[in-house]
């Protein structure tokens, strides 16, 4: 993106719309490796999310929201889980 003052905004990461697919895959893979649930939630800090998933908190929230819409996950007060898991 070129700003009106001529400076550039650059990122090595894909645009958020394109990165959504890979981010949702990371969240699902983490859930599967964790036995179907994880303690990371919307309330988790960026410092907890980044080492676990290698994505930002904003990307995590977008991915979780997308997975929730697709009914691939269930959000509970203390965890996020795959629906068939208890």
Secondary structure, DSSP 4 states (H G I P E B T S, - for coil): -B-TTS-B---SSPPHHHHHHHHHHHHHHHHHHTTTEES--TTS-HHHHHHHHSS-HHHHHHHHHHHHHTTS-EE-SS-EE-TT--
